[in-house]
């Protein structure tokens, strides 16, 4: 039978049939239910008890499902919930109090009841009321089928977890061995805001970002992270375990911010799960476990959840935040500040117009139009997916480069390159639709990520989208430099041999080990400018061997080697003017 938009099992239904008269007085019914399973206030109003009574008589109903996006709703299946609680039990066999701040359908609460016979109190908080009923009915059914003399006091509370008073709950349970368990929403505040969801915390700059950082995206946060921080703040002094199924990125943020937050947590573990298998979503996620009320620690050990194989230990080491402490310990000599400034490639946000292919002596855009243009402003273009080879001078796409530096006036195109100007102006609507604020009050047909460095003939480039730390040497075609798009990062050189030496160094074993030690490959953009600027070329060069380099670089002479050595010793400000 379905009631309150949830299924009621035959066992539970028979219980209510036997106690139909009690449903006429919800306080009497609550008393009977508490005796059976320990749940306080099973019904909060007489109307609820009456509705169930009527359903029993009617035996008709229907059920609807919520919008999963609104609740970040990826319910934990019973098998996974059982494996999680079994793992926690191996670490703490005397749990007395269980809290789940977003309890959903109650699988974690039910498996906790089954796992720990030492429980004295259980609290579940959930915003979606049908799940409240499903949780209550599940727990009631369990105790109807299971003989148990000692029952924990249970509160399943219909409330928004962002508004619930955890401070009072923490104070009343501080003496109980605690387990905070759950699977909080796997969405961000901006995702929920886009569908006008009420399932959001009150707006606050809880991570203390500056106004600029908030504008550029750092003000956007994961709700799972917000709830995790709430729990660690209020239950900091409880002895016990914190165990959440959350995104890997949330765990990274928690450990990275630990030096500032100084939560009393230790023995942290990130156990990676197969979220496609468990939840049918493509998200890097894990079980994050940490012990409460410990001296603050700043590292976390990563495992495979299913095999318990240890993968790495990440966190703060030698005053740096790294992914692999073991690899970093072997390669930290390279950590410093790059003498060359890593740049991202060209950004135009109008690929249908600005990106071309060459066909039969003409150019064709993504709209399928064949056009004739002057060649002067057209350059080869490489994207992240093109940076697979060790060296390349070929490209699939071309792009129009309208400026040599950001903000440069573009009226010159009309006079010098009339065909190109006619083409651009005929598609002006595509440029006017660009939403990014970087184009605001800029000349028509402006691009971004352009400067003298863009026209360097030789480039050492890497994709910012993929996990690979392989670098590609990009050399010109017909003396014309090849451009990269804004998914790539590069450094530029005027001389081939200098580019070849830099390329050799970044692909060397020591630099590759260093990069793998600091890059979190499951991040949205694992490789970024901040990471690349930590490659100290002066230190990498000192670690390199000329004779070994000669075997890799054709016609390399000692004079080239010495020139590069002098170059990486120069001040970084001077280097910026060179490239």
C-alpha positions in Angstrom: 0.0 0.0 0.0 1.1 3.6 -0.7 0.5 6.4 1.8 2.3 9.7 2.3 3.8 9.0 -1.2 5.7 6.0 0.1 5.3 2.3 0.2 4.1 0.5 3.4 5.0 -3.2 3.7 2.5 -5.9 4.5 4.1 -6.4 7.9 3.8 -2.8 8.8 0.3 -2.6 7.3 -0.9 -5.5 9.4 0.5 -3.8 12.5 -1.6 -0.6 11.8 -4.7 -2.7 11.0 -4.4 -4.3 14.4 -4.1 -0.9 16.0 -6.7 1.0 13.9 -8.5 2.3 17.0 -5.3 3.9 18.3 -5.1 5.9 15.0 -8.2 7.9 16.2 -5.9 9.4 18.8 -2.4 10.1 17.4 -0.8 10.5 20.8 -2.0 7.0 21.8 -0.8 5.6 18.5 2.6 7.4 19.0 2.9 5.7 22.4 2.3 2.3 21.0 4.8 2.8 18.2 7.5 4.1 20.5 7.2 0.9 22.6 7.7 -1.1 19.5 10.6 0.7 17.8 11.7 3.7 19.8 10.6 6.4 17.4 9.4 9.6 19.0 6.4 11.5 17.5 5.8 9.1 14.7 2.7 11.2 13.8 3.1 14.9 14.4 -0.6 15.7 13.9 -4.0 13.9 14.2 -4.5 14.6 10.5 -1.6 12.3 9.6 -2.9 9.5 11.7 -6.4 9.9 10.2 -5.0 9.9 6.7 -3.3 6.6 7.3 -6.5 5.2 8.7 -8.4 6.2 5.7 -5.8 4.7 3.4 -6.1 1.4 5.2 -9.8 1.4 4.6 -9.5 2.6 0.9 -6.4 0.6 -0.1 -5.9 3.0 -3.0 -3.1 5.5 -3.6 -0.4 6.8 -5.9 3.3 7.8 -5.5 5.4 10.5 -7.1 9.1 11.0 -7.2 10.9 14.3 -6.4 13.1 16.2 -8.8 16.5 14.6 -8.0 18.3 17.9 -8.9 16.3 19.9 -6.3 17.5 17.7 -3.5 20.8 16.6 -4.9 19.1 13.3 -4.5 21.3 10.2 -5.0 19.9 7.7 -2.5 22.3 5.2 -1.0 21.3 1.7 -1.8 21.0 -0.8 1.0 24.0 -2.9 -0.1 26.3 0.1 -0.1 24.9 1.4 3.2 25.5 -2.0 4.8 29.1 -2.1 3.5 29.8 1.4 4.8 28.4 0.7 8.3 30.4 -2.6 8.5 33.6 -0.7 7.7 32.9 1.9 10.3 32.0 -0.9 12.8 35.6 -2.3 12.3 36.9 1.0 13.6 34.3 1.8 16.3 32.2 -1.0 17.9 30.6 1.1 20.7 28.7 3.8 18.9 25.9 5.3 21.1 24.5 8.2 19.0 23.9 8.3 15.3 23.1 11.5 13.4 22.3 11.7 9.7 21.6 15.3 8.6 20.1 14.4 5.3 18.7 10.9 6.0 16.7 10.4 2.8 15.0 7.0 2.7 16.8 6.0 5.9 19.1 3.2 4.7 22.0 4.4 6.7 19.9 4.7 9.9 18.5 1.3 9.5 21.8 -0.4 8.8 23.2 1.5 11.9 20.4 0.1 14.0 21.2 -3.4 12.7 25.0 -3.0 13.2 25.3 -1.4 16.7 23.5 -2.9 19.7 25.0 -0.1 21.8 22.8 2.7 20.3 21.0 5.0 22.7 19.9 7.8 20.4 19.3 8.2 16.7 18.4 11.5 14.9 17.6 11.8 11.2 16.8 15.1 9.5 15.2 15.2 6.0 13.6 18.0 4.0 11.5 15.7 1.7 8.5 14.5 3.7 7.7 11.3 1.8 11.2 10.1 2.7 10.5 10.9 6.4 7.6 8.5 6.2 9.6 5.8 4.3 12.3 6.0 7.0 9.8 5.7 9.8 8.0 2.7 8.2 11.3 0.9 7.5 12.4 1.2 11.2 9.0 0.2 12.5 9.0 -2.8 10.2 12.5 -3.8 11.4 11.5 -3.8 15.0 8.2 -5.6 14.3 10.3 -8.5 12.8 13.2 -8.3 15.2 12.9 -9.1 18.9 14.9 -6.5 20.7 14.6 -5.6 24.4 16.7 -2.4 24.2 15.6 0.2 21.7 17.4 3.5 21.0 15.4 6.7 21.3 14.7 7.7 17.7 13.8 11.1 16.2 13.1 11.4 12.5 12.7 15.1 11.9 11.1 16.9 8.9 13.3 20.0 8.5 15.7 21.8 6.2 19.1 20.7 7.4 20.5 24.2 6.8 18.0 25.6 9.3 18.1 22.9 12.0 19.6 23.7 15.4 22.6 21.4 15.6 24.1 23.4 18.3 21.5 22.3 20.9 21.7 18.7 19.6 25.5 18.7 19.9 25.3 20.0 23.5 22.7 17.3 24.6 24.7 14.4 23.1 28.3 15.4 23.8 28.8 12.5 26.3 27.7 9.9 23.7 30.1 8.0 21.4 29.0 9.6 18.1 28.6 8.6 14.4 27.8 11.3 12.0 26.9 9.5 8.8 25.3 10.4 5.5 25.1 11.1 1.9 24.6 14.9 1.6 23.5 16.5 -1.8 26.0 16.2 -4.6 25.2 19.6 -6.1 26.4 23.1 -5.8 24.5 26.2 -4.7 24.5 27.6 -8.2 23.0 24.4 -9.7 20.1 24.5 -7.2 19.7 28.3 -7.6 19.2 27.8 -11.3 16.0 25.8 -10.7 14.8 28.1 -7.9 15.2 25.4 -5.2 14.5 26.2 -1.5 16.9 23.5 -0.5 19.7 26.0 0.1 21.5 27.5 3.0 21.1 31.2 3.7 23.5 33.2 1.5 26.8 33.8 3.3 30.4 34.0 2.4 31.2 31.0 4.6 34.6 30.3 2.9 35.6 34.0 3.3 36.2 34.5 -0.5 36.9 38.0 -1.7 34.5 39.8 -4.0 36.6 39.0 -7.1 36.9 35.3 -6.2 33.1 35.1 -5.8 32.6 36.7 -9.2 35.0 34.3 -10.9 33.4 31.2 -9.4 35.1 30.5 -6.1 31.9 31.7 -4.4 30.1 28.7 -5.8 30.3 25.8 -3.3 29.2 22.2 -3.0 26.3 21.6 -0.6 28.0 18.5 0.7 30.9 20.6 1.7 28.7 23.1 3.5 27.0 20.3 5.5 30.3 18.7 6.2 31.6 21.9 7.7 28.5 22.4 9.8 28.9 18.9 11.3 32.6 19.3 11.9 32.0 22.7 13.5 29.2 21.7 15.9 30.4 18.1 16.8 34.1 19.0 17.0 34.3 17.9 20.7 32.3 14.6 20.3 34.3 11.4 20.5 33.4 9.2 17.5 33.4 9.0 13.7 32.4 11.3 10.8 31.5 9.3 7.7 30.1 10.9 4.6 29.6 9.8 1.0 30.7 12.9 -0.9 32.6 14.1 -4.0 36.3 13.6 -4.0 36.7 17.4 -4.6 34.9 18.1 -1.3 37.4 16.0 0.6 40.3 17.7 -1.1 38.8 21.1 -0.1 38.2 19.9 3.5 41.8 18.8 3.9 43.2 21.9 2.1 41.2 24.2 4.4 42.1 22.3 7.5 45.1 24.5 8.3 42.7 27.4 8.5 39.7 25.6 10.2 41.8 23.5 12.6 39.0 21.0 13.2 39.7 18.4 15.8 39.9 15.5 13.3 42.5 12.9 12.6 43.1 9.5 10.9 41.3 10.7 7.8 40.5 8.3 5.0 39.1 8.8 1.5 37.8 5.5 0.1 37.0 5.9 -3.6 33.7 4.4 -4.8 32.3 3.6 -8.3 29.6 6.2 -8.4 28.4 5.0 -11.8 27.8 1.5 -10.3 26.3 2.8 -7.0 24.3 5.8 -8.2 24.4 5.8 -12.0 26.1 9.2 -12.1 29.6 10.1 -13.5 31.1 11.8 -10.5 34.3 11.1 -8.7 33.1 10.3 -5.2 34.1 8.5 -2.1 33.5 7.6 1.5 35.2 10.1 3.7 35.9 8.9 7.2 37.7 10.8 10.0 37.9 10.5 13.7 36.4 13.2 15.9 37.9 15.0 18.9 41.5 14.3 17.9 44.6 16.6 17.6 44.1 18.4 14.3 45.8 16.5 11.4 46.3 17.8 7.9 46.6 14.7 5.7 44.3 12.0 4.4 45.0 8.5 3.1 43.3 7.4 -0.1 42.1 3.8 -0.6 40.0 1.8 -3.0 36.7 1.2 -1.1 36.1 -2.3 -2.5 39.7 -3.7 -2.2 41.0 -1.6 0.6 44.2 -1.1 -1.5 46.1 2.0 -0.3 46.6 4.5 -3.2 48.2 7.6 -1.8 48.4 10.0 1.1 47.6 13.6 0.3 47.5 16.8 2.3 49.9 19.3 3.8 53.6 18.3 3.7 56.6 20.6 3.9 54.3 23.5 4.0 52.8 22.5 0.6 49.5 20.9 -0.3 50.2 17.8 -2.4 48.4 14.8 -3.8 51.2 12.2 -3.1 53.4 12.8 -0.1 55.6 9.9 -1.1 56.2 11.2 -4.7 56.5 14.8 -3.5 59.2 13.7 -1.0 61.3 12.4 -3.9 60.7 15.4 -6.3 60.1 18.4 -4.1 63.5 19.8 -5.2 61.6 21.0 -8.4 59.0 22.9 -6.4 59.4 26.7 -6.7 58.5 29.4 -9.1 58.8 29.1 -12.9 61.1 31.6 -14.6 58.7 31.4 -17.6 55.2 32.6 -17.4 52.6 29.9 -18.3 49.8 31.3 -20.4 46.4 30.0 -21.5 45.5 30.2 -25.1 43.1 32.2 -27.2 39.5 32.7 -26.0 36.9 34.0 -28.4 33.6 32.3 -27.3 32.3 32.3 -30.9 33.6 29.1 -32.5 31.0 29.0 -35.2 32.5 32.1 -36.7 36.1 32.3 -35.5 37.1 28.7 -36.1 37.6 27.6 -39.7 38.7 24.7 -41.8 40.5 25.0 -45.2 38.6 23.4 -48.0 39.5 23.6 -51.8 41.4 26.8 -51.3 38.6 28.4 -49.4 37.7 28.6 -45.7 34.6 27.0 -44.2 33.1 27.8 -40.8 31.0 25.7 -38.5 27.9 27.2 -40.0 28.8 25.4 -43.3 29.6 28.6 -45.1 32.5 28.7 -47.6 34.2 32.0 -47.5 37.2 33.8 -49.0 39.4 35.7 -46.6 42.9 37.3 -46.5 45.4 34.9 -45.0 47.1 37.5 -42.8 44.9 37.1 -39.7 44.4 33.4 -40.0 46.5 31.1 -37.9 46.5 27.4 -37.2 44.8 26.4 -33.9 45.4 23.5 -31.5 43.0 22.3 -28.9 43.6 20.1 -25.8 42.8 17.0 -27.8 45.5 17.9 -30.4 48.3 17.8 -27.8 49.0 14.0 -27.9 52.3 13.9 -29.9 55.7 14.7 -28.6 56.1 17.4 -31.3 53.7 18.8 -33.9 53.5 21.4 -36.6 50.1 20.3 -38.0 46.6 21.4 -37.0 42.9 20.5 -37.8 41.4 24.0 -37.2 42.3 27.6 -38.0 41.2 30.7 -36.2 41.0 34.4 -36.9 43.3 36.5 -34.7 41.9 40.0 -34.6 44.2 41.6 -32.0 47.8 41.3 -30.9 47.1 42.4 -27.4 44.0 42.6 -25.2 41.9 45.7 -25.8 43.6 46.7 -29.1 41.4 48.6 -31.5 40.1 46.4 -34.4 39.1 49.1 -36.9 42.3 48.5 -38.8 40.8 45.3 -40.1 38.3 47.3 -42.2 41.0 49.1 -44.1 43.7 46.5 -44.3 41.7 43.3 -44.7 38.3 44.2 -46.2 37.2 40.6 -46.9 37.9 39.6 -43.3 36.1 42.7 -42.0 33.1 42.0 -44.2 32.9 38.4 -42.9 33.2 39.4 -39.3 30.6 42.3 -39.6 28.1 40.0 -41.3 28.3 37.7 -38.3 28.3 40.5 -35.6 25.3 39.0 -33.9 27.4 36.1 -32.7 29.9 38.4 -31.0 27.1 40.5 -29.5 25.7 37.4 -27.8 28.8 36.6 -25.9 27.9 36.7 -22.2 31.3 36.9 -20.5 32.1 40.2 -18.9 35.6 40.2 -20.3 34.2 41.4 -23.6 32.2 44.3 -22.1 33.3 47.7 -23.4 35.9 46.1 -25.6 36.3 46.8 -29.4 34.2 44.8 -31.8 35.4 41.2 -32.5 37.7 41.3 -29.5 39.5 38.1 -28.3 41.0 37.3 -24.9 44.2 35.5 -23.9 46.3 37.2 -26.6 49.6 39.1 -26.3 53.2 39.1 -27.6 53.6 35.6 -26.1 50.9 34.2 -28.5 53.1 34.9 -31.5 56.2 33.2 -30.2 57.1 30.7 -32.9 58.0 27.8 -30.6 55.8 26.7 -27.8 55.8 24.1 -25.1 52.2 23.2 -24.5 50.0 21.0 -22.3 46.2 20.3 -22.1 44.4 21.7 -19.1 41.5 19.3 -19.4 43.1 15.9 -19.2 44.9 13.9 -16.6 48.0 13.5 -18.7 51.1 15.6 -17.8 52.6 15.1 -21.2 53.9 18.2 -22.9 54.0 18.8 -26.7 56.5 20.9 -28.6 54.6 23.1 -31.0 56.7 24.4 -34.0 55.5 26.8 -36.7 54.2 26.0 -40.2 55.6 28.1 -43.0 57.2 30.5 -40.4 53.7 31.3 -39.0 53.2 30.5 -35.3 50.4 28.1 -34.3 47.9 29.3 -31.7 46.4 27.3 -28.9 42.9 27.6 -27.5 42.0 28.5 -23.9 41.9 24.9 -22.8 45.7 24.7 -23.2 48.6 26.3 -21.3 52.0 27.1 -22.9 55.3 28.9 -22.6 56.8 30.5 -25.8 60.3 30.8 -27.2 62.0 32.7 -30.0 64.7 30.0 -30.5 64.1 26.4 -31.3 66.8 25.0 -29.1 65.6 26.9 -26.1 62.1 25.5 -26.6 63.6 22.0 -27.1 65.5 22.1 -23.8 62.5 23.4 -21.9 60.4 20.6 -23.5 63.0 18.0 -22.5 63.0 19.3 -18.9 59.2 19.3 -18.3 59.0 15.8 -19.7 61.9 14.6 -17.5 61.3 11.9 -14.8 61.8 14.3 -11.9 59.4 17.0 -13.2 56.8 14.4 -14.2 57.0 12.8 -10.7 56.7 16.3 -9.2 53.6 17.1 -11.2 51.9 13.8 -10.4 52.6 14.5 -6.7 50.8 17.8 -6.7 48.0 17.3 -9.3 44.6 16.0 -8.2 43.6 14.2 -11.4 39.9 14.0 -10.5 39.6 17.8 -10.3 37.5 19.6 -12.9 40.7 21.1 -14.4 43.5 19.1 -13.0 46.2 21.1 -14.7 46.1 24.9 -14.3 48.5 27.9 -14.3 49.0 27.7 -10.5 50.3 24.1 -10.8 52.6 24.9 -13.8 54.1 28.0 -12.2 55.5 25.8 -9.5 57.9 24.2 -11.9 61.3 25.7 -11.0 63.2 25.5 -14.3 66.5 26.6 -12.7 66.3 23.6 -10.2 65.1 21.3 -13.0 68.0 22.3 -15.1 70.5 21.7 -12.3 69.1 18.2 -11.9 69.4 17.5 -15.7 72.4 16.0 -17.5 73.7 17.4 -20.7 74.9 14.1 -22.1 71.4 12.5 -21.6 69.8 15.6 -23.1 71.9 15.2 -26.2 70.4 11.8 -26.8 66.9 13.4 -26.8 67.6 16.7 -28.6 69.0 16.5 -32.1 72.1 18.7 -32.7 72.2 20.0 -29.2 75.5 21.8 -28.4 77.0 22.9 -25.2 76.5 26.6 -26.2 72.7 26.0 -26.3 72.9 24.3 -22.9 74.8 27.3 -21.4 72.5 29.8 -23.0 69.5 28.1 -21.4 71.3 28.0 -18.1 71.8 31.8 -18.1 68.2 32.3 -19.2 66.7 30.5 -16.2 68.9 32.4 -13.8 67.5 35.7 -15.1 64.9 37.6 -13.2 61.3 36.5 -13.9 60.2 40.1 -14.8 62.8 40.2 -17.6 61.6 36.8 -18.8 58.1 38.2 -19.1 59.3 40.8 -21.5 61.1 38.3 -23.6 58.1 36.0 -24.2 
